[in-house]
Amino acid sequence: MNGFDVALIVVLLVCVFLGTIPVLSSAYQFLLLPLHAVRNHYGRARPHTPRVAVVIPAWNEGLVIGSSIDRLLTLDYPEGLLRIFVVDDASTDDTPAVVRERAARHPGRVVHLRREVGGEGKAHTLNHGIGRILADDWADAVLIMDADVIFAHDSLRKMARHLADERVGAVTAYIAEGSADRNYLTRFIAIEYVISQLAARRTQNVQGAIACLAGGAQLHSRANLEAIGGRIPTGTLAEDTMTTFEGQLHGRRMVFEPHAVVLAEEPRTIDALWKQRLRWARGNVQLTSIYKRLWFRPSREHRLGSLSFGLVWFSILLLPAFMLLASAALLVLLMLHSDIAEAAFRYMWIFTACVYIYLIVFSVQLDPRIGWHSWREAILFPGIGAVLLMLAALFPNLPEFVAQTVFGVTLGHQGQITLLVIFYLWGPVSMLGAWVARFAERLPGGRFLAGLMLYVFGYGSLLCAITVDSYIKEWRRADASWVKTEKVGRVAS
């Protein structure tokens, strides 16, 4: 090889390495997980029951709002220290009647706030209630929640104990998928939440920077809300993440409380999930631009600008781009020098397999209930195709062995090349397959086909496809109106 060829191969190998950055980031992040046993906030927490005002945004929540209020009123929390404010965002169903009935039954403890003109989005609805709460000096803390979530009996008390430390601005809980009638998609979501909350947010506690307070369960100190202007930031589709950032930028600590469990109803169809997660993904793209002067600029006041936090943030945000880059580099390497391409492919997928096994084994035991009900989804979270790629990387002779013993054929040179091309392009192929699954779901009998495709291509690939869609929507400046996720009261109580 001449000097140009060597330089090109080096560049391509660097591109393959860059494609492994999300895996490296995950490995670094979750290696911190055991440290949460010794590096956490429990040493500064103590029994503490501030006066809490609960604010619930509600638009056409008649099916769920009544049970949510009832469960809040039975929480293990002093009766005189909890008030519930339901902000009715111009609902057209029986939401006002349901809330007024509870308000009449529990005067002073349940308050109905009506907005005659709604539809501006969750942040505006919340601000209507927060403004009313902060205008009075009664509340020491404000609990922001969704209308459909169900708090475990002791969850608020467990969250509130962290506010005994005045440096803490807000506490978030573990939002668990709690549908009584689970299907394949809600089981995937349940595993996702174990990984992204129970595991990942523990590591964020260790790092000292929380990326997002869960929108359905965030307990703010009064001082924290007043420091950020007394309102939830508007103008973005990720108001909960922006609120989290602003609190930390004003010098207060955010804490994740893994033992405060909140059950939530999650989408049962790919299309509904796509709409929900597209809003989240577009919000994160917007925030990346809004806080462009924050990234990788360490500060004594907060940890948001640290190298580790930025690495995790951009690894998630740019995961599809990293996958495409690695696939393209491997394909060019295959055409130039197949031996180098094979070695690079094996390095990438063996490392991925090791991180995946560690992550899944460590994460699912954090919530044995989810691990038991969703063990198939835990194993197949990256998809059957990706699992086969990991096996092929670990056991290079496996494809030839399977072809001979199962199908009774021998892979020739052309067959091997074709198989390698499929292997190397699996990242973009899986994202495309997950994208197609959304449309297949709408066909007659499409629910079964879409589910099968998701098991093959992977739930992770579906999230990546949604992220790509967020890139496109933001680039095209598509309509960014707030789309509500429909809830019908399927949470197991």
C-alpha positions as CSV (number, residue, x, y, z in Angstrom):
1,M,0.0,0.0,0.0
2,N,1.2,3.5,-0.8
3,G,1.1,6.4,1.6
4,F,-2.4,7.6,0.4
5,D,-3.9,4.2,1.0
6,V,-2.4,4.0,4.5
7,A,-3.7,7.5,5.3
8,L,-7.2,6.6,4.0
9,I,-7.3,3.4,6.0
10,V,-6.3,5.3,9.1
11,V,-9.1,7.8,8.5
12,L,-11.6,5.0,8.0
13,L,-10.5,3.3,11.2
14,V,-10.9,6.6,13.1
15,C,-14.4,6.8,11.7
16,V,-15.1,3.3,12.9
17,F,-13.7,4.2,16.3
18,L,-15.9,7.3,16.4
19,G,-18.9,5.0,15.7
20,T,-18.1,3.3,19.0
21,I,-18.2,6.5,21.1
22,P,-21.8,5.9,22.2
23,V,-20.8,2.4,23.4
24,L,-17.7,3.9,25.1
25,S,-19.9,6.5,26.7
26,S,-22.4,3.9,28.0
27,A,-19.5,1.8,29.3
28,Y,-18.1,4.8,31.2
29,Q,-21.5,5.9,32.5
30,F,-22.7,2.5,33.8
31,L,-19.3,1.6,35.3
32,L,-20.2,4.4,37.7
33,L,-23.4,2.6,38.7
34,P,-22.0,0.6,41.7
35,L,-20.6,3.9,43.1
36,H,-24.1,5.1,43.8
37,A,-24.0,2.9,46.9
38,V,-21.5,5.3,48.5
39,R,-21.8,8.5,46.4
40,N,-25.4,9.7,46.9
41,H,-27.4,12.3,48.7
42,Y,-28.9,10.1,51.5
43,G,-26.2,11.4,54.0
44,R,-27.8,14.9,53.8
45,A,-31.4,13.7,53.6
46,R,-33.5,13.5,56.8
47,P,-37.2,13.2,57.6
48,H,-38.8,16.4,56.2
49,T,-42.4,17.3,55.4
50,P,-42.6,20.7,53.8
51,R,-46.0,22.2,52.8
52,V,-46.4,20.8,49.3
53,A,-48.7,22.2,46.6
54,V,-49.3,19.7,43.8
55,V,-50.0,21.1,40.4
56,I,-51.6,18.8,37.8
57,P,-52.1,20.0,34.2
58,A,-55.3,18.4,32.8
59,W,-56.8,18.6,29.3
60,N,-59.6,16.0,28.8
61,E,-58.3,13.8,31.6
62,G,-61.7,12.7,32.8
63,L,-60.8,9.0,32.6
64,V,-57.8,9.3,34.9
65,I,-57.9,12.5,37.0
66,G,-60.3,11.3,39.6
67,S,-58.3,8.3,40.6
68,S,-55.1,10.3,40.6
69,I,-56.5,12.8,43.0
70,D,-57.9,10.0,45.2
71,R,-54.5,8.3,45.4
72,L,-52.7,11.6,46.2
73,L,-55.1,12.2,49.1
74,T,-54.2,8.8,50.6
75,L,-50.4,9.3,50.4
76,D,-48.3,8.8,53.5
77,Y,-48.0,12.5,54.1
78,P,-49.5,14.8,56.7
79,E,-53.0,15.8,55.7
80,G,-52.6,19.5,56.4
81,L,-49.4,19.8,54.5
82,L,-50.7,18.7,51.0
83,R,-52.9,20.7,48.6
84,I,-53.8,19.7,45.1
85,F,-54.3,22.3,42.3
86,V,-55.7,20.9,39.0
87,V,-55.2,23.3,36.1
88,D,-58.0,22.5,33.7
89,D,-56.7,23.5,30.3
90,A,-60.1,24.3,28.7
91,S,-61.2,20.6,28.8
92,T,-64.2,19.6,26.7
93,D,-64.9,16.3,28.5
94,D,-66.0,15.7,32.1
95,T,-62.7,16.7,33.6
96,P,-64.2,19.9,35.2
97,A,-67.0,18.0,36.8
98,V,-64.7,15.3,38.2
99,V,-62.4,17.8,39.7
100,R,-65.2,20.0,41.1
101,E,-66.7,16.9,42.8
102,R,-63.4,16.2,44.5
103,A,-63.0,19.8,45.4
104,A,-66.4,19.9,47.1
105,R,-65.6,16.6,48.9
106,H,-62.2,17.9,50.1
107,P,-62.6,21.7,50.5
108,G,-59.2,23.5,50.8
109,R,-57.3,20.4,49.8
110,V,-58.4,20.1,46.2
111,V,-58.6,23.3,44.0
112,H,-59.9,23.5,40.5
113,L,-58.3,26.2,38.3
114,R,-59.9,26.7,34.9
115,R,-58.3,28.1,31.8
116,E,-60.9,29.1,29.3
117,V,-58.5,29.3,26.4
118,G,-56.1,26.4,26.3
119,G,-54.0,24.5,23.8
120,E,-50.8,26.4,24.4
121,G,-48.9,23.5,25.7
122,K,-48.0,21.9,29.0
123,A,-45.6,24.6,30.2
124,H,-48.2,27.3,29.9
125,T,-50.8,25.2,31.7
126,L,-48.3,24.5,34.5
127,N,-47.4,28.2,34.8
128,H,-51.1,29.1,35.3
129,G,-51.1,26.9,38.4
130,I,-47.6,27.8,39.6
131,G,-48.3,31.5,39.4
132,R,-51.4,31.0,41.6
133,I,-49.4,28.9,44.1
134,L,-46.4,31.2,44.4
135,A,-48.7,34.3,44.8
136,D,-49.5,32.8,48.3
137,D,-46.8,32.1,50.8
138,W,-48.3,28.8,52.0
139,A,-46.3,26.4,49.8
140,D,-42.8,25.4,50.7
141,A,-42.5,23.1,47.7
142,V,-44.3,22.4,44.5
143,L,-44.9,18.9,43.1
144,I,-45.4,18.8,39.3
145,M,-47.0,15.7,38.0
146,D,-49.1,14.3,35.1
147,A,-52.8,13.6,35.4
148,D,-52.5,9.9,34.9
149,V,-49.6,8.9,37.1
150,I,-50.1,7.0,40.4
151,F,-47.7,7.7,43.2
152,A,-46.7,4.8,45.5
153,H,-47.9,5.3,49.1
154,D,-44.5,6.5,50.5
155,S,-43.1,8.1,47.3
156,L,-43.7,11.8,48.2
157,R,-42.2,11.4,51.7
158,K,-39.1,9.8,50.2
159,M,-38.7,12.6,47.7
160,A,-39.3,15.4,50.3
161,R,-36.6,14.2,52.6
162,H,-33.9,15.4,50.1
163,L,-35.3,19.0,50.4
164,A,-34.1,19.1,54.0
165,D,-30.8,20.0,52.3
166,E,-31.2,23.7,51.2
167,R,-28.7,23.1,48.4
168,V,-31.2,20.8,46.7
169,G,-33.5,22.5,44.3
170,A,-35.6,19.6,43.0
171,V,-36.1,15.9,43.3
172,T,-37.4,13.5,40.7
173,A,-38.8,10.0,41.1
174,Y,-38.6,6.7,39.2
175,I,-41.3,6.7,36.5
176,A,-42.2,3.0,36.0
177,E,-44.3,1.6,33.2
178,G,-47.4,0.5,35.1
179,S,-50.1,-0.6,32.6
180,A,-52.3,-3.4,33.8
181,D,-52.7,-4.8,30.2
182,R,-49.1,-4.8,28.9
183,N,-48.2,-5.6,25.3
184,Y,-44.8,-6.0,23.6
185,L,-44.3,-2.2,23.3
186,T,-45.1,-1.4,26.9
187,R,-42.7,-4.2,28.0
188,F,-39.9,-2.6,25.8
189,I,-40.7,0.8,27.4
190,A,-40.5,-0.8,30.9
191,I,-37.0,-2.0,30.1
192,E,-36.0,1.3,28.6
193,Y,-37.1,3.1,31.8
194,V,-35.1,0.7,34.0
195,I,-32.0,1.5,31.9
196,S,-32.6,5.3,31.4
197,Q,-33.9,6.0,34.9
198,L,-33.1,3.5,37.6
199,A,-29.6,2.9,36.1
200,A,-28.6,6.0,34.2
201,R,-30.0,8.6,36.7
202,R,-28.2,6.8,39.5
203,T,-25.0,7.4,37.6
204,Q,-26.0,11.1,37.1
205,N,-26.4,11.3,40.9
206,V,-22.8,10.1,41.1
207,Q,-21.7,12.6,38.5
208,G,-23.5,15.5,40.2
209,A,-25.6,16.5,37.1
210,I,-29.1,15.4,36.2
211,A,-30.1,15.6,32.6
212,C,-33.9,15.7,33.2
213,L,-36.4,15.7,36.0
214,A,-39.1,13.3,35.0
215,G,-42.1,15.4,33.7
216,G,-44.6,13.3,35.6
217,A,-42.9,13.5,39.0
218,Q,-40.7,16.5,40.0
219,L,-40.7,18.1,43.4
220,H,-39.3,21.6,43.5
221,S,-38.4,23.7,46.4
222,R,-40.1,27.1,46.4
223,A,-36.7,28.8,46.3
224,N,-35.7,26.8,43.2
225,L,-38.8,27.9,41.3
226,E,-38.4,31.5,42.3
227,A,-34.7,31.4,41.3
228,I,-35.6,30.4,37.7
229,G,-38.3,33.1,37.5
230,G,-41.3,31.5,39.2
231,R,-42.3,29.7,36.0
232,I,-41.5,26.8,33.8
233,P,-39.6,27.8,30.7
234,T,-41.6,28.0,27.5
235,G,-40.6,28.1,23.9
236,T,-39.2,24.5,23.8
237,L,-40.7,21.0,23.5
238,A,-38.6,19.8,26.4
239,E,-39.8,22.1,29.2
240,D,-38.9,19.5,31.9
241,T,-35.3,19.2,30.7
242,M,-34.9,23.0,30.4
243,T,-36.3,23.5,33.9
244,T,-33.7,20.9,35.1
245,F,-30.9,22.7,33.4
246,E,-32.0,26.1,34.7
247,G,-32.2,25.0,38.3
248,Q,-28.6,23.6,38.2
249,L,-27.3,26.7,36.4
250,H,-28.7,28.7,39.3
251,G,-26.5,26.7,41.7
252,R,-28.9,24.2,43.0
253,R,-28.6,20.4,43.0
254,M,-31.0,18.1,41.3
255,V,-31.5,14.6,42.9
256,F,-32.9,11.4,41.6
257,E,-34.7,9.3,44.2
258,P,-34.8,5.7,42.9
259,H,-37.0,4.4,45.7
260,A,-39.8,6.8,45.1
261,V,-41.9,4.9,42.5
262,V,-44.5,6.4,40.3
263,L,-46.5,4.3,37.9
264,A,-47.4,5.7,34.5
265,E,-49.4,4.7,31.4
266,E,-47.3,4.5,28.3
267,P,-48.2,4.2,24.6
268,R,-49.3,0.8,23.2
269,T,-48.7,1.6,19.5
270,I,-45.5,2.5,17.6
271,D,-47.3,5.6,16.1
272,A,-48.3,6.9,19.5
273,L,-44.8,6.3,20.9
274,W,-43.3,8.0,17.9
275,K,-45.3,11.2,18.4
276,Q,-44.4,11.3,22.1
277,R,-40.7,10.6,21.6
278,L,-40.5,12.9,18.6
279,R,-41.5,15.7,20.9
280,W,-38.9,14.8,23.4
281,A,-36.2,14.4,20.8
282,R,-37.0,17.7,19.1
283,G,-36.9,19.3,22.5
284,N,-33.4,18.0,23.1
285,V,-32.2,19.2,19.7
286,Q,-33.6,22.6,20.6
287,L,-31.9,22.6,24.0
288,T,-28.6,21.6,22.5
289,S,-28.7,24.8,20.5
290,I,-30.0,27.0,23.3
291,Y,-27.2,25.9,25.6
292,K,-24.5,25.9,23.0
293,R,-22.2,28.0,25.2
294,L,-22.6,25.4,28.0
295,W,-21.1,22.3,26.5
296,F,-17.7,21.1,27.6
297,R,-17.1,24.2,29.7
298,P,-16.5,23.1,33.3
299,S,-17.8,25.3,36.1
300,R,-17.6,25.3,39.8
301,E,-21.3,26.1,40.1
302,H,-22.6,23.1,38.2
303,R,-21.5,19.9,36.4
304,L,-23.5,20.4,33.2
305,G,-20.4,21.6,31.4
306,S,-18.2,18.7,32.4
307,L,-16.6,16.4,29.8
308,S,-18.5,13.4,31.1
309,F,-21.9,15.0,31.0
310,G,-21.4,16.4,27.5
311,L,-20.1,13.0,26.3
312,V,-23.2,11.2,27.5
313,W,-25.6,13.9,26.1
314,F,-24.1,14.0,22.6
315,S,-23.6,10.2,22.5
316,I,-27.4,9.9,22.8
317,L,-28.3,12.9,20.6
318,L,-25.9,11.9,17.8
319,L,-26.2,8.1,18.1
320,P,-27.8,7.7,14.6
321,A,-25.0,9.8,13.0
322,F,-22.3,7.7,14.7
323,M,-24.0,4.5,13.5
324,L,-24.1,5.8,9.9
325,L,-20.5,6.9,10.1
326,A,-19.2,3.6,11.3
327,S,-21.3,1.6,8.7
328,A,-20.0,3.8,5.8
329,A,-16.4,3.4,7.0
330,L,-16.7,-0.3,7.4
331,L,-18.2,-0.7,3.9
332,V,-15.3,1.3,2.3
333,L,-12.8,-0.7,4.3
334,L,-14.4,-3.9,3.0
335,M,-13.9,-2.7,-0.6
336,L,-10.3,-1.7,0.1
337,H,-9.0,-4.2,2.6
338,S,-11.4,-6.9,3.8
339,D,-9.1,-8.2,6.5
340,I,-8.8,-4.8,8.2
341,A,-12.6,-4.3,7.8
342,E,-13.3,-7.7,9.5
343,A,-10.9,-6.9,12.4
344,A,-12.6,-3.5,12.9
345,F,-16.1,-5.0,12.7
346,R,-15.2,-7.7,15.3
347,Y,-13.6,-5.1,17.7
348,M,-16.7,-2.9,17.4
349,W,-19.3,-5.6,18.0
350,I,-17.3,-7.6,20.7
351,F,-17.0,-4.4,22.7
352,T,-20.7,-3.7,22.1
353,A,-21.6,-7.2,23.3
354,C,-19.6,-6.8,26.5
355,V,-21.2,-3.5,27.3
356,Y,-24.7,-4.7,26.5
357,I,-24.4,-7.8,28.6
358,Y,-23.1,-5.8,31.6
359,L,-25.7,-3.1,31.2
360,I,-28.7,-5.5,30.9
361,V,-27.6,-7.8,33.7
362,F,-26.9,-5.0,36.1
363,S,-29.9,-2.9,35.2
364,V,-32.8,-5.4,35.3
365,Q,-32.0,-6.6,38.8
366,L,-32.7,-3.0,40.0
367,D,-36.4,-3.6,39.3
368,P,-36.9,-7.4,39.5
369,R,-40.7,-7.0,38.8
370,I,-39.9,-5.5,35.4
371,G,-37.0,-7.9,34.8
372,W,-39.4,-10.8,35.4
373,H,-42.3,-9.6,33.2
374,S,-40.0,-8.2,30.4
375,W,-37.1,-10.6,30.2
376,R,-37.6,-11.3,26.5
377,E,-37.5,-7.6,25.8
378,A,-34.4,-7.2,27.9
379,I,-32.6,-9.8,25.9
380,L,-33.8,-8.5,22.6
381,F,-33.7,-4.8,23.3
382,P,-31.1,-4.2,20.5
383,G,-33.0,-6.6,18.2
384,I,-32.5,-10.1,17.1
385,G,-30.3,-8.8,14.2
386,A,-27.9,-7.0,16.6
387,V,-27.8,-10.1,18.9
388,L,-26.8,-12.2,15.9
389,L,-24.1,-9.7,14.9
390,M,-22.6,-9.9,18.5
391,L,-22.6,-13.7,18.2
392,A,-21.0,-13.5,14.8
393,A,-18.3,-11.2,16.1
394,L,-17.6,-13.4,19.1
395,F,-17.7,-16.6,17.0
396,P,-16.5,-15.8,13.4
397,N,-17.2,-19.3,12.1
398,L,-20.8,-19.2,13.3
399,P,-22.4,-17.9,10.0
400,E,-20.8,-20.6,7.9
401,F,-21.7,-23.3,10.5
402,V,-25.4,-22.1,10.6
403,A,-25.5,-22.0,6.8
404,Q,-24.3,-25.6,6.5
405,T,-26.1,-27.2,9.4
406,V,-29.5,-25.4,9.2
407,F,-29.8,-24.5,5.5
408,G,-27.6,-27.2,4.1
409,V,-25.6,-24.7,1.9
410,T,-22.0,-23.5,1.8
411,L,-21.3,-19.8,1.6
412,G,-19.2,-19.1,-1.3
413,H,-17.1,-16.0,-1.7
414,Q,-19.9,-14.0,-3.1
415,G,-22.2,-15.1,-0.3
416,Q,-19.7,-14.2,2.3
417,I,-19.3,-10.7,0.8
418,T,-23.1,-10.2,0.7
419,L,-23.4,-11.3,4.3
420,L,-20.6,-8.9,5.3
421,V,-22.3,-6.0,3.6
422,I,-25.5,-6.7,5.5
423,F,-23.6,-7.0,8.7
424,Y,-21.7,-3.8,8.2
425,L,-24.8,-1.8,7.2
426,W,-27.0,-3.2,9.9
427,G,-27.1,0.1,11.8
428,P,-28.9,2.1,9.1
429,V,-30.8,-1.0,7.9
430,S,-32.2,-1.5,11.4
431,M,-33.2,2.1,11.7
432,L,-35.0,1.9,8.3
433,G,-36.7,-1.3,9.4
434,A,-37.9,0.3,12.6
435,W,-39.2,3.2,10.6
436,V,-41.1,0.9,8.3
437,A,-42.6,-0.9,11.3
438,R,-44.5,2.3,12.1
439,F,-46.3,2.3,8.8
440,A,-46.7,-1.5,8.8
441,E,-48.7,-1.2,12.0
442,R,-51.5,0.6,10.2
443,L,-52.1,-2.3,7.8
444,P,-54.6,-5.0,8.4
445,G,-53.0,-7.4,10.8
446,G,-50.2,-4.8,11.1
447,R,-49.9,-4.9,14.8
448,F,-48.4,-8.4,14.7
449,L,-46.1,-7.6,11.8
450,A,-44.9,-4.3,13.4
451,G,-44.2,-6.2,16.7
452,L,-42.2,-8.9,14.8
453,M,-40.2,-6.2,13.0
454,L,-39.4,-4.4,16.3
455,Y,-38.1,-7.6,17.8
456,V,-35.9,-8.2,14.7
457,F,-34.6,-4.6,14.2
458,G,-34.6,-3.6,17.9
459,Y,-36.4,-1.1,20.1
460,G,-33.1,0.9,20.3
461,S,-33.2,1.3,16.5
462,L,-36.7,2.6,16.8
463,L,-35.5,5.3,19.2
464,C,-32.7,6.1,16.8
465,A,-35.1,6.4,13.9
466,I,-37.2,8.8,15.9
467,T,-34.1,10.9,16.6
468,V,-33.4,11.0,12.9
469,D,-36.9,12.3,12.3
470,S,-36.3,15.0,14.9
471,Y,-33.2,16.1,13.0
472,I,-35.4,16.4,9.8
473,K,-38.3,18.1,11.6
474,E,-36.0,20.7,13.2
475,W,-34.1,21.3,10.0
476,R,-37.4,21.9,8.1
477,R,-38.7,24.0,10.9
478,A,-41.8,21.8,11.0
479,D,-44.8,22.6,13.3
480,A,-43.7,22.3,16.9
481,S,-47.1,22.4,18.6
482,W,-47.4,20.4,21.8
483,V,-49.1,17.0,21.1
484,K,-50.7,15.4,24.1
485,T,-50.2,11.6,24.6
486,E,-53.6,10.1,25.0
487,K,-54.2,8.4,28.4
488,V,-57.2,6.2,29.2
489,G,-56.6,4.9,32.7
490,R,-54.7,1.6,32.2
491,V,-52.4,2.1,35.2
492,A,-52.5,-0.9,37.5
493,S,-53.5,0.5,40.9
